């Protein structure tokens, strides 16, 4: 599966547009991670616990988007974007979405 943030793929042309493909996940903060974040806030530096959590959330959202595109019969997803929304205090949704397409090599 080719995944790109651009609307085109070099060396390929879109032969069919299948529609929206999306994947999301909702994550909540963890008390243990919050304690570490507070401590890091005092001394400064990256909050690696949250960095890891967000990276995992992005991967899960991407995996779900790819699964949906494959169900549509796509071999690529173009114009991919990410969006986050706070659902409630301490919980956020991460959404990945794009256009599921079928591409073929340029002649």
Secondary structure as GFF3:
##gff-version 3
##sequence-region A 1 107
A	DSSP	beta_strand	2	3	.	.	.	ID=ss1
A	DSSP	beta_strand	12	28	.	.	.	ID=ss2
A	DSSP	alpha_helix	31	43	.	.	.	ID=ss3
A	DSSP	alpha_helix	48	72	.	.	.	ID=ss4
A	DSSP	beta_strand	76	88	.	.	.	ID=ss5
A	DSSP	beta_strand	91	105	.	.	.	ID=ss6
###
